[in-house]
């Protein structure tokens, strides 16, 4: 019998000893004085006489802290198998469709290299429908993207209609800056099966307008907020995610956006509309020195909860999201000319094109394979031995691939890694608060 490598006994500053297992997602507070017994068990599980306390044995076994020899390795392999099964699954066709590369915004931190060109033509749209038809055994999920997708809204409407004529019902999301989200557009969202809309507000009015202005200048905050008002007052059935792109210059203003939405839409917050922090990254960007690493992300999450009682991101490690477009078998990014990529960051980069929607051959399988296999954290010796493996999805796989290419060590770790004890302590306090539901 062994003490699991995924178990952690730690002393919180305000609540005493806490015991957490990242594989079993178990979390408990030992009874007073029990931590010394647990320490002895950790050091020599086989040497402890559990006949004196069989309930403790059952507790530690059921919570994943005590394991048989080799059981941790078995669990690692099971988790790896489950994640590979999802990545190579054959149930969904996930398409991020950059319906146009054009954008009416000139955001300072935008990573897209080519924001020019025409929207997707009707001819290319027809080929996209044919591409989806060829995969009709897979349930289609479409994320309307750009540039700014509402600059090509008629083409989105056209593609939806053509799919409906073929008996194909897609699930759709949309990522928009919100500036063109007018009432005429809002009225069609339900019919277009757009179940989620992401809109960005980067802080208070002055901060947002400085970071997310129109091309050539021009303020956008008030127009976007007016459009969100119209959206929330409509019969739209979906949800709205308001993203705040957080970095070292505007971190304090995430709370301002959160409170703005809470006060403005009290009946719908946070069920139908909520704010979440999006951490910008990019090592070649002129603003890169302001971007957060995993340590700073964890510090941000802890501070926002401790100071304001806002759970910006989960305080308890969730089951990880498995893979991304780069690593999942049936996930692609389609550009406005029908070109296909395997990562959102690649849109407009000619060298990153892996194929075309109207071709069954001539795809760059070597590049696809490199993205799916080469940077995998599932084959990393460091990740294999890491306490955080069960709660981590490996971080950005494009950054992993770049690390392999140039030998750099870009940070891809979970925000829990540097502040786990502190964040779990906050989770414990939240759950044990008299006002906490179900406690």
Secondary structure, DSSP 4 states (H G I P E B T S, - for coil): -EE-TTEEEEEETTTEEEEEETTTTEEE-PPTTHHHHHHHHHH-GGGS-GGG-HHHHHHHHHTTSEE-TTHHHHHHHHHHHHHHHHHT-SSEEEEEEES-S--SB--TT---S---SPPPPHHHHHHHHHHHHHTTTSEEEEEEESS-GGGGHHHHHHHHHHHHHTT---EEEEE--STT--HHHHTTTTTTTEEEEEEE--SSHHHHHHHSPBTTS---HHHHHHHHHHHHHS---SEEEEEEEE-TTTTTHHHHHHHHHHHHTTTTBTTTEEEEEEE---TTSTTGGGS--HHHHHHHHHHHHHHH---SS-SSPPPPP---TTTSTTEEEE-TTSEEESSGGGTT-GGG--EETT-SS---HHHHHIIIIIT-GGG-HHHHT-TTGGG---S-HHHHHHHHHH--------TTTTTHHHHHHHHHHHHHSTTSTT-
